[in-house]
Amino acid sequence: MKKLLLTTALAGFAAGAAQAQDVPVGIILGFTGPLETITPTMADGAELALSEANESGNFSLGTLTPVRADSTCIDSGAAVAAAERLVTSDGVAGIIGADCSGVTGAILQNVARPNGVVMISPSATSPALSTAEDDGMFFRTSPSDARGGEIAAEVLRDRGVETVAITYTNNDYGAGLAESIRAAFEEQGGTVTLVASHEEDKGDYTAEVGALSSAGGDVLVVVGYVDGGGAGIIRSALDLGAFETFYLPDGMIGDSLTETFGDEIDGSYGALPGTDSEGASQFAEMASAAGFDATSAYAGESYDAAALMILAMAQAGSTAPADYAEHIMSVANEPGEQIYPGQLGRALEIIAEGGEVDYVGATAVTLIGPGESAGSYREVVVEGGALETVQYR
């Protein structure tokens, strides 16, 4: 009897020790660079999901601990070095991120694949990532820019736009989305006068804007970064009187856009991933209570990325990427009980009881094809120097 009691006590102690251990989760985003005003809220979204799971007491594999790292958004060498530190020094069980497509691809090929680490990006949208070799380790809660290009063309044509010029930041994200917009706009009967790249961190974009202005267009499509070259292009275009109206994709939409330009760009418009689903309103309430803006670009997608990783670990009964990677598509899609923000504790209970969950989350998550979001979009317009939601598509 004593031997049995001792064995039971030791088993209990072992279970308690397992629960007490840290499960570090990497969050690698561009905390410096051309998206530095957007990424803190993305990190807040991811960390909100980790905290929710911890506080529920139903995540039995340990205490989820966020570890932040800076991708810079545009410096692949720095991003790879930061990701290597997450894996080798911090021993992360998975990576939420990266944010920009170029650094995401670099981390995938140079860190995640060689080390067998799962990545779930909330915002890397390059179509090239859909076909990248990933060994089943890469997922994203954002839709591909192939879809973003179709949405851009729809918005422009619905507003009666016949001609556009397109400028794009000279990297994977910019080139991929610019090409998607060009192809979709022309397919829908529009005319593209010029597609031209711009570099980041230049002090003067007069030459670039001059070429775009000479080509002409009803609207200038600015595929860039709100804290980088995209903002520089807009400033130069306004100062030169070259364009009055701008189409703004996801990388150009953030609080710093209206803080910088105010009503100078009234009437400009764009779209970014977003939904008016039940989960979006629940996430908005949670984010408000946590002190951040749920409508900030990719905040909901970041929450969802972390939530999917947590639920996949729980379903696998393991924090080892090789074990839980194959469960991410399972928890993201039917069948199962639908799970919304604030219900991670309930989802973990269901999984512990052997049941199935269909994670809907903040952004109406459905993962398709190579593990990416099918995608809904929020159309916005600048009115009175502020961003206003027009509709969802």
Helices and strands as residue ranges (DSSP letters): H 2-20, E 22-29, H 39-56, E 63-70, H 76-88, E 95-97, H 101-107, I 108-112, H 113-115, E 119-121, G 127-130, E 138-140, H 145-158, E 163-169, H 172-187, E 191-198, H 206-215, E 219-223, H 229-240, E 246-248, G 250-252, H 255-261, G 262-265, E 269-273, H 278-290, H 299-316, H 321-324, G 325-327, H 328-332, E 337-339, H 344-352, E 357-359, E 367-368, E 372-373, E 377-383, E 386-392
